[in-house]
């Protein structure tokens, strides 16, 4: 908890979006305002959902950009901070820009030669730099199907997901691959 709170302070995080299940499982005691995603579900009205659906279907793709201030985002603008494990002292924040994420996703695709019908099986945690850049952003930018499992330590459920969704790419580390074999 102490290290997590230090990371929140270093990054200037004031609000954490999470679920009660995560907070219960890991027994976090965070020094930030906690927003539970399951509480937000009940606050969305039907009119909110209909307005969003209408905007997606009726507006041209460039229409919402000014409303969301997306036109102001530059390639070298910070998009995230990923913290190191802290194995040599306090964790260090690694700042990634939009350009970093795009180049990582493009580099990944140049090596893998991903096709539109590929299915990524993402098992690396999103706090892991490879898990974050490839299983989230590659899937969002390049449109393959992506299936996630929350723990790389559970070989049987990962194998079942791979079989069920006919995964063609498993994003993992050597340590986890040894467990799967």
JOSUL-V690232 format. One record per run of one state. SS is the DSSP state (2 for helix, 1 for strand, 0 for the rest). FROM is the first residue (numbers start at 1). LEN is the number of residues. If there is no record, write none. Layout:
# JOSUL-V690232
SS:FROM:LEN
SS:FROM:LEN
This chain:
# JOSUL-V690232
0:1:1
2:2:10
0:12:3
1:15:4
0:19:1
2:20:7
0:27:6
1:33:4
2:37:5
0:42:4
2:46:13
0:59:4
2:63:6
0:69:1
2:70:3
0:73:5
1:78:6
0:84:9
1:93:5
2:98:15
0:113:6
1:119:4
0:123:6
2:129:14
0:143:2
1:145:4
0:149:6
2:155:11
0:166:3
1:169:3
0:172:2
2:174:7
0:181:1
